[in-house]
Amino acid sequence: MVRFSTGLVGILLVAALAGCASKPKPAPEPDMTNLVPVNKTLPSALVGRPGVIPQATNGERKQ
């Protein structure tokens, strides 16, 4: 009887460890090298013209 319970505990331990080892892998990180900064590029027609885009800092709006 004692051998049966230790064997059963061993089998349950192996099954629990095997279940942890077979979890799905997380998705790979996306490639971020080809992104363009949003709201940082100006069209060539607007470059050099004063007052085209107001400068706001830290999320504050100009009033």
N, CA, C and O atoms as a CHARMM CRD file, in Angstrom:
* protein
*
  252
    1    1 MET  N      0.81700  -1.20200   0.00000 PROA 1      0.00000
    2    1 MET  CA     0.00000   0.00000   0.00000 PROA 1      0.00000
    3    1 MET  C      0.85700   1.26100   0.00000 PROA 1      0.00000
    4    1 MET  O      0.52600   2.24400  -0.66300 PROA 1      0.00000
    5    2 VAL  N      1.95700   1.22800   0.74600 PROA 2      0.00000
    6    2 VAL  CA     2.82200   2.40100   0.81400 PROA 2      0.00000
    7    2 VAL  C      3.48500   2.63200  -0.53300 PROA 2      0.00000
    8    2 VAL  O      3.62500   3.77400  -0.96900 PROA 2      0.00000
    9    3 ARG  N      3.89900   1.54500  -1.20200 PROA 3      0.00000
   10    3 ARG  CA     4.51700   1.68400  -2.51900 PROA 3      0.00000
   11    3 ARG  C      3.53900   2.26200  -3.52900 PROA 3      0.00000
   12    3 ARG  O      3.91500   3.06200  -4.38500 PROA 3      0.00000
   13    4 PHE  N      2.30500   1.85800  -3.42500 PROA 4      0.00000
   14    4 PHE  CA     1.30300   2.35700  -4.36000 PROA 4      0.00000
   15    4 PHE  C      1.11800   3.86700  -4.20300 PROA 4      0.00000
   16    4 PHE  O      1.02300   4.58300  -5.20000 PROA 4      0.00000
   17    5 SER  N      1.06700   4.35400  -2.96800 PROA 5      0.00000
   18    5 SER  CA     0.83800   5.78400  -2.75300 PROA 5      0.00000
   19    5 SER  C      2.06700   6.60400  -3.14800 PROA 5      0.00000
   20    5 SER  O      1.90600   7.69400  -3.69600 PROA 5      0.00000
   21    6 THR  N      3.28900   6.12300  -2.89300 PROA 6      0.00000
   22    6 THR  CA     4.47500   6.86600  -3.32600 PROA 6      0.00000
   23    6 THR  C      4.58200   6.85700  -4.84000 PROA 6      0.00000
   24    6 THR  O      4.98500   7.85500  -5.43600 PROA 6      0.00000
   25    7 GLY  N      4.23200   5.75800  -5.46200 PROA 7      0.00000
   26    7 GLY  CA     4.24000   5.71500  -6.92100 PROA 7      0.00000
   27    7 GLY  C      3.20900   6.65800  -7.50700 PROA 7      0.00000
   28    7 GLY  O      3.46300   7.33500  -8.50400 PROA 7      0.00000
   29    8 LEU  N      2.04600   6.69800  -6.88200 PROA 8      0.00000
   30    8 LEU  CA     0.99000   7.59100  -7.33700 PROA 8      0.00000
   31    8 LEU  C      1.40000   9.05700  -7.16500 PROA 8      0.00000
   32    8 LEU  O      1.13700   9.88400  -8.03800 PROA 8      0.00000
   33    9 VAL  N      2.03300   9.37000  -6.05500 PROA 9      0.00000
   34    9 VAL  CA     2.50900  10.74000  -5.82400 PROA 9      0.00000
   35    9 VAL  C      3.56300  11.09400  -6.86500 PROA 9      0.00000
   36    9 VAL  O      3.57100  12.21000  -7.38400 PROA 9      0.00000
   37   10 GLY  N      4.44800  10.15500  -7.17400 PROA 10     0.00000
   38   10 GLY  CA     5.47600  10.39700  -8.19000 PROA 10     0.00000
   39   10 GLY  C      4.87000  10.64500  -9.56000 PROA 10     0.00000
   40   10 GLY  O      5.30100  11.54200 -10.28400 PROA 10     0.00000
   41   11 ILE  N      3.87700   9.85400  -9.90900 PROA 11     0.00000
   42   11 ILE  CA     3.21900  10.02500 -11.20900 PROA 11     0.00000
   43   11 ILE  C      2.50500  11.37400 -11.27000 PROA 11     0.00000
   44   11 ILE  O      2.57500  12.06500 -12.28600 PROA 11     0.00000
   45   12 LEU  N      1.82800  11.74700 -10.20400 PROA 12     0.00000
   46   12 LEU  CA     1.14500  13.04100 -10.17200 PROA 12     0.00000
   47   12 LEU  C      2.13300  14.19900 -10.25100 PROA 12     0.00000
   48   12 LEU  O      1.85900  15.20900 -10.90000 PROA 12     0.00000
   49   13 LEU  N      3.27700  14.05600  -9.59500 PROA 13     0.00000
   50   13 LEU  CA     4.30500  15.09500  -9.64400 PROA 13     0.00000
   51   13 LEU  C      4.85500  15.24600 -11.05700 PROA 13     0.00000
   52   13 LEU  O      5.02400  16.36500 -11.53900 PROA 13     0.00000
   53   14 VAL  N      5.13300  14.14000 -11.71600 PROA 14     0.00000
   54   14 VAL  CA     5.62900  14.18500 -13.09300 PROA 14     0.00000
   55   14 VAL  C      4.57700  14.79100 -14.02000 PROA 14     0.00000
   56   14 VAL  O      4.91600  15.57900 -14.90200 PROA 14     0.00000
   57   15 ALA  N      3.32700  14.43800 -13.83500 PROA 15     0.00000
   58   15 ALA  CA     2.26000  14.98100 -14.67600 PROA 15     0.00000
   59   15 ALA  C      2.11300  16.49100 -14.46600 PROA 15     0.00000
   60   15 ALA  O      1.89100  17.23300 -15.42200 PROA 15     0.00000
   61   16 ALA  N      2.23600  16.93600 -13.23100 PROA 16     0.00000
   62   16 ALA  CA     2.11700  18.37200 -12.95600 PROA 16     0.00000
   63   16 ALA  C      3.27800  19.13300 -13.58100 PROA 16     0.00000
   64   16 ALA  O      3.07300  20.19900 -14.16000 PROA 16     0.00000
   65   17 LEU  N      4.48300  18.60700 -13.47400 PROA 17     0.00000
   66   17 LEU  CA     5.64200  19.27600 -14.06500 PROA 17     0.00000
   67   17 LEU  C      5.57500  19.25500 -15.58700 PROA 17     0.00000
   68   17 LEU  O      5.98400  20.21900 -16.23500 PROA 17     0.00000
   69   18 ALA  N      5.07300  18.18700 -16.15800 PROA 18     0.00000
   70   18 ALA  CA     4.94800  18.11900 -17.61400 PROA 18     0.00000
   71   18 ALA  C      3.90800  19.12400 -18.10400 PROA 18     0.00000
   72   18 ALA  O      4.06500  19.69900 -19.18100 PROA 18     0.00000
   73   19 GLY  N      2.86300  19.33800 -17.33700 PROA 19     0.00000
   74   19 GLY  CA     1.85700  20.32700 -17.71300 PROA 19     0.00000
   75   19 GLY  C      2.40600  21.73900 -17.68900 PROA 19     0.00000
   76   19 GLY  O      2.03700  22.56000 -18.52800 PROA 19     0.00000
   77   20 CYS  N      3.28000  22.03300 -16.74500 PROA 20     0.00000
   78   20 CYS  CA     3.88300  23.37000 -16.68000 PROA 20     0.00000
   79   20 CYS  C      4.86500  23.58500 -17.82500 PROA 20     0.00000
   80   20 CYS  O      5.00900  24.70400 -18.31800 PROA 20     0.00000
   81   21 ALA  N      5.52900  22.54100 -18.24200 PROA 21     0.00000
   82   21 ALA  CA     6.53700  22.67400 -19.29400 PROA 21     0.00000
   83   21 ALA  C      5.90700  22.81300 -20.67300 PROA 21     0.00000
   84   21 ALA  O      6.55700  23.29400 -21.60100 PROA 21     0.00000
   85   22 SER  N      4.66400  22.40500 -20.82000 PROA 22     0.00000
   86   22 SER  CA     4.05200  22.41600 -22.14700 PROA 22     0.00000
   87   22 SER  C      3.14500  23.62300 -22.37400 PROA 22     0.00000
   88   22 SER  O      2.30700  23.59200 -23.27500 PROA 22     0.00000
   89   23 LYS  N      3.28900  24.67600 -21.58400 PROA 23     0.00000
   90   23 LYS  CA     2.43300  25.84800 -21.79500 PROA 23     0.00000
   91   23 LYS  C      2.81400  26.53400 -23.10200 PROA 23     0.00000
   92   23 LYS  O      3.96100  26.42100 -23.53500 PROA 23     0.00000
   93   24 PRO  N      1.88800  27.23800 -23.73700 PROA 24     0.00000
   94   24 PRO  CA     2.17900  27.87400 -25.02500 PROA 24     0.00000
   95   24 PRO  C      3.20700  28.99500 -24.88000 PROA 24     0.00000
   96   24 PRO  O      3.25000  29.69700 -23.87000 PROA 24     0.00000
   97   25 LYS  N      4.03100  29.14300 -25.91400 PROA 25     0.00000
   98   25 LYS  CA     5.05000  30.18700 -25.90300 PROA 25     0.00000
   99   25 LYS  C      4.40200  31.52600 -26.24700 PROA 25     0.00000
  100   25 LYS  O      3.46200  31.56600 -27.04200 PROA 25     0.00000
  101   26 PRO  N      4.88300  32.61500 -25.66700 PROA 26     0.00000
  102   26 PRO  CA     4.32300  33.92500 -26.01200 PROA 26     0.00000
  103   26 PRO  C      4.68200  34.31200 -27.43900 PROA 26     0.00000
  104   26 PRO  O      5.66600  33.82600 -27.99700 PROA 26     0.00000
  105   27 ALA  N      3.89200  35.17500 -28.01200 PROA 27     0.00000
  106   27 ALA  CA     4.13700  35.62900 -29.38300 PROA 27     0.00000
  107   27 ALA  C      5.43700  36.43300 -29.43800 PROA 27     0.00000
  108   27 ALA  O      5.79600  37.08700 -28.45900 PROA 27     0.00000
  109   28 PRO  N      6.14100  36.39300 -30.55900 PROA 28     0.00000
  110   28 PRO  CA     7.37700  37.17100 -30.66200 PROA 28     0.00000
  111   28 PRO  C      7.07800  38.66700 -30.68600 PROA 28     0.00000
  112   28 PRO  O      5.98800  39.09300 -31.06800 PROA 28     0.00000
  113   29 GLU  N      8.05700  39.44800 -30.27300 PROA 29     0.00000
  114   29 GLU  CA     7.90300  40.90500 -30.27900 PROA 29     0.00000
  115   29 GLU  C      7.78800  41.40300 -31.71600 PROA 29     0.00000
  116   29 GLU  O      8.48400  40.89100 -32.59300 PROA 29     0.00000
  117   30 PRO  N      6.93200  42.38300 -31.98000 PROA 30     0.00000
  118   30 PRO  CA     6.80600  42.90100 -33.34600 PROA 30     0.00000
  119   30 PRO  C      8.04200  43.69300 -33.75700 PROA 30     0.00000
  120   30 PRO  O      8.75800  44.22800 -32.91100 PROA 30     0.00000
  121   31 ASP  N      8.28400  43.76100 -35.06600 PROA 31     0.00000
  122   31 ASP  CA     9.42400  44.50300 -35.60300 PROA 31     0.00000
  123   31 ASP  C      9.06600  45.98500 -35.62000 PROA 31     0.00000
  124   31 ASP  O      8.17400  46.39700 -36.36100 PROA 31     0.00000
  125   32 MET  N      9.75100  46.78600 -34.81200 PROA 32     0.00000
  126   32 MET  CA     9.44000  48.20800 -34.68200 PROA 32     0.00000
  127   32 MET  C     10.42200  49.08800 -35.45100 PROA 32     0.00000
  128   32 MET  O     10.44000  50.30000 -35.23800 PROA 32     0.00000
  129   33 THR  N     11.23500  48.52200 -36.33200 PROA 33     0.00000
  130   33 THR  CA    12.26500  49.31200 -37.00300 PROA 33     0.00000
  131   33 THR  C     11.72000  50.13900 -38.15500 PROA 33     0.00000
  132   33 THR  O     12.36200  51.10500 -38.56500 PROA 33     0.00000
  133   34 ASN  N     10.56100  49.79200 -38.68500 PROA 34     0.00000
  134   34 ASN  CA    10.05900  50.50600 -39.86000 PROA 34     0.00000
  135   34 ASN  C      8.95300  51.50100 -39.53000 PROA 34     0.00000
  136   34 ASN  O      8.23700  51.93400 -40.43200 PROA 34     0.00000
  137   35 LEU  N      8.79300  51.87500 -38.26500 PROA 35     0.00000
  138   35 LEU  CA     7.73900  52.80700 -37.88200 PROA 35     0.00000
  139   35 LEU  C      8.15300  54.24700 -38.16300 PROA 35     0.00000
  140   35 LEU  O      9.33300  54.59100 -38.10400 PROA 35     0.00000
  141   36 VAL  N      7.17200  55.07400 -38.46600 PROA 36     0.00000
  142   36 VAL  CA     7.39600  56.49700 -38.72500 PROA 36     0.00000
  143   36 VAL  C      6.84000  57.26700 -37.53600 PROA 36     0.00000
  144   36 VAL  O      5.72300  56.98700 -37.10100 PROA 36     0.00000
  145   37 PRO  N      7.58600  58.23100 -36.99600 PROA 37     0.00000
  146   37 PRO  CA     7.05600  58.99000 -35.86400 PROA 37     0.00000
  147   37 PRO  C      5.82700  59.80200 -36.27000 PROA 37     0.00000
  148   37 PRO  O      5.86000  60.54400 -37.25200 PROA 37     0.00000
  149   38 VAL  N      4.75900  59.65600 -35.51400 PROA 38     0.00000
  150   38 VAL  CA     3.50500  60.34000 -35.81600 PROA 38     0.00000
  151   38 VAL  C      3.58900  61.78600 -35.33100 PROA 38     0.00000
  152   38 VAL  O      4.10000  62.06200 -34.24600 PROA 38     0.00000
  153   39 ASN  N      3.08400  62.69500 -36.14800 PROA 39     0.00000
  154   39 ASN  CA     3.04000  64.12300 -35.83800 PROA 39     0.00000
  155   39 ASN  C      4.42600  64.72200 -35.62000 PROA 39     0.00000
  156   39 ASN  O      4.55200  65.73700 -34.93500 PROA 39     0.00000
  157   40 LYS  N      5.44400  64.12800 -36.17500 PROA 40     0.00000
  158   40 LYS  CA     6.78900  64.67400 -36.05900 PROA 40     0.00000
  159   40 LYS  C      7.32800  65.11600 -37.41000 PROA 40     0.00000
  160   40 LYS  O      8.31700  65.84700 -37.47000 PROA 40     0.00000
  161   41 THR  N      6.69900  64.68800 -38.49100 PROA 41     0.00000
  162   41 THR  CA     7.17800  65.05600 -39.82100 PROA 41     0.00000
  163   41 THR  C      6.24000  66.09600 -40.42400 PROA 41     0.00000
  164   41 THR  O      5.02200  66.00300 -40.27200 PROA 41     0.00000
  165   42 LEU  N      6.80400  67.07100 -41.09800 PROA 42     0.00000
  166   42 LEU  CA     6.02400  68.12800 -41.73400 PROA 42     0.00000
  167   42 LEU  C      6.07900  67.97000 -43.24200 PROA 42     0.00000
  168   42 LEU  O      7.11400  67.57600 -43.78000 PROA 42     0.00000
  169   43 PRO  N      4.99700  68.26700 -43.93100 PROA 43     0.00000
  170   43 PRO  CA     5.04800  68.27400 -45.39400 PROA 43     0.00000
  171   43 PRO  C      6.01100  69.36200 -45.87000 PROA 43     0.00000
  172   43 PRO  O      6.20000  70.37100 -45.19100 PROA 43     0.00000
  173   44 SER  N      6.60800  69.15300 -47.02500 PROA 44     0.00000
  174   44 SER  CA     7.59500  70.10900 -47.52600 PROA 44     0.00000
  175   44 SER  C      6.97900  71.48000 -47.76600 PROA 44     0.00000
  176   44 SER  O      7.69400  72.48000 -47.69900 PROA 44     0.00000
  177   45 ALA  N      5.68200  71.56500 -48.04200 PROA 45     0.00000
  178   45 ALA  CA     5.03300  72.85900 -48.27000 PROA 45     0.00000
  179   45 ALA  C      4.94800  73.68500 -46.98700 PROA 45     0.00000
  180   45 ALA  O      4.83200  74.90800 -47.05000 PROA 45     0.00000
  181   46 LEU  N      5.00300  73.03300 -45.82700 PROA 46     0.00000
  182   46 LEU  CA     4.85800  73.74600 -44.56300 PROA 46     0.00000
  183   46 LEU  C      6.18600  74.02500 -43.87000 PROA 46     0.00000
  184   46 LEU  O      6.22900  74.81400 -42.92600 PROA 46     0.00000
  185   47 VAL  N      7.25300  73.40700 -44.31100 PROA 47     0.00000
  186   47 VAL  CA     8.54500  73.57500 -43.64900 PROA 47     0.00000
  187   47 VAL  C      9.00900  75.01400 -43.81000 PROA 47     0.00000
  188   47 VAL  O      9.03900  75.54300 -44.92100 PROA 47     0.00000
  189   48 GLY  N      9.36700  75.63900 -42.70600 PROA 48     0.00000
  190   48 GLY  CA     9.88900  76.99900 -42.73000 PROA 48     0.00000
  191   48 GLY  C      8.84800  78.08300 -42.61000 PROA 48     0.00000
  192   48 GLY  O      9.21300  79.25200 -42.48200 PROA 48     0.00000
  193   49 ARG  N      7.57400  77.75800 -42.64400 PROA 49     0.00000
  194   49 ARG  CA     6.52800  78.77800 -42.51800 PROA 49     0.00000
  195   49 ARG  C      6.21900  78.98300 -41.03700 PROA 49     0.00000
  196   49 ARG  O      5.91000  78.01600 -40.34000 PROA 49     0.00000
  197   50 PRO  N      6.29200  80.19800 -40.54600 PROA 50     0.00000
  198   50 PRO  CA     6.02600  80.44400 -39.11800 PROA 50     0.00000
  199   50 PRO  C      4.53900  80.32400 -38.79100 PROA 50     0.00000
  200   50 PRO  O      3.68100  80.67400 -39.60100 PROA 50     0.00000
  201   51 GLY  N      4.25600  79.83400 -37.61500 PROA 51     0.00000
  202   51 GLY  CA     2.88400  79.78900 -37.12200 PROA 51     0.00000
  203   51 GLY  C      2.01900  78.71400 -37.72000 PROA 51     0.00000
  204   51 GLY  O      0.79700  78.76700 -37.57600 PROA 51     0.00000
  205   52 VAL  N      2.59800  77.74200 -38.38400 PROA 52     0.00000
  206   52 VAL  CA     1.77900  76.69900 -38.99900 PROA 52     0.00000
  207   52 VAL  C      1.28300  75.72400 -37.94600 PROA 52     0.00000
  208   52 VAL  O      0.09600  75.40100 -37.90500 PROA 52     0.00000
  209   53 ILE  N      2.17600  75.26000 -37.10300 PROA 53     0.00000
  210   53 ILE  CA     1.81600  74.28000 -36.08400 PROA 53     0.00000
  211   53 ILE  C      2.19000  74.85500 -34.72100 PROA 53     0.00000
  212   53 ILE  O      3.36600  75.13700 -34.48800 PROA 53     0.00000
  213   54 PRO  N      1.22500  75.04000 -33.80600 PROA 54     0.00000
  214   54 PRO  CA     1.56900  75.55300 -32.47500 PROA 54     0.00000
  215   54 PRO  C      2.38100  74.52100 -31.70500 PROA 54     0.00000
  216   54 PRO  O      2.14600  73.31800 -31.81900 PROA 54     0.00000
  217   55 GLN  N      3.32300  74.99700 -30.93200 PROA 55     0.00000
  218   55 GLN  CA     4.17000  74.11400 -30.14200 PROA 55     0.00000
  219   55 GLN  C      3.54500  73.92000 -28.76800 PROA 55     0.00000
  220   55 GLN  O      3.48800  74.86700 -27.98300 PROA 55     0.00000
  221   56 ALA  N      3.07900  72.72300 -28.46000 PROA 56     0.00000
  222   56 ALA  CA     2.53600  72.39100 -27.15100 PROA 56     0.00000
  223   56 ALA  C      3.52700  71.48200 -26.44700 PROA 56     0.00000
  224   56 ALA  O      4.13000  70.61300 -27.07600 PROA 56     0.00000
  225   57 THR  N      3.69800  71.67400 -25.15600 PROA 57     0.00000
  226   57 THR  CA     4.64600  70.85700 -24.40000 PROA 57     0.00000
  227   57 THR  C      3.89900  70.06200 -23.35000 PROA 57     0.00000
  228   57 THR  O      2.96100  70.56100 -22.72800 PROA 57     0.00000
  229   58 ASN  N      4.31600  68.83900 -23.15900 PROA 58     0.00000
  230   58 ASN  CA     3.79000  67.94400 -22.12700 PROA 58     0.00000
  231   58 ASN  C      2.27800  67.76600 -22.20000 PROA 58     0.00000
  232   58 ASN  O      1.61600  67.67000 -21.16700 PROA 58     0.00000
  233   59 GLY  N      1.73500  67.72100 -23.39600 PROA 59     0.00000
  234   59 GLY  CA     0.31500  67.47300 -23.56200 PROA 59     0.00000
  235   59 GLY  C     -0.56700  68.68300 -23.29800 PROA 59     0.00000
  236   59 GLY  O     -1.79200  68.55900 -23.31700 PROA 59     0.00000
  237   60 GLU  N      0.01800  69.84700 -23.05200 PROA 60     0.00000
  238   60 GLU  CA    -0.77700  71.05000 -22.80900 PROA 60     0.00000
  239   60 GLU  C     -1.17700  71.66500 -24.14200 PROA 60     0.00000
  240   60 GLU  O     -0.43400  71.57700 -25.12000 PROA 60     0.00000
  241   61 ARG  N     -2.34500  72.28600 -24.18000 PROA 61     0.00000
  242   61 ARG  CA    -2.81200  72.95100 -25.39300 PROA 61     0.00000
  243   61 ARG  C     -2.59000  74.45000 -25.25600 PROA 61     0.00000
  244   61 ARG  O     -2.75600  75.02100 -24.17800 PROA 61     0.00000
  245   62 LYS  N     -2.21200  75.07400 -26.36000 PROA 62     0.00000
  246   62 LYS  CA    -2.09100  76.53500 -26.37100 PROA 62     0.00000
  247   62 LYS  C     -3.48300  77.13600 -26.46900 PROA 62     0.00000
  248   62 LYS  O     -4.34200  76.62600 -27.18900 PROA 62     0.00000
  249   63 GLN  N     -3.69400  78.20900 -25.75000 PROA 63     0.00000
  250   63 GLN  CA    -4.99900  78.86600 -25.80400 PROA 63     0.00000
  251   63 GLN  C     -4.84800  80.28700 -26.26500 PROA 63     0.00000
  252   63 GLN  O     -5.83900  81.00900 -26.37600 PROA 63     0.00000
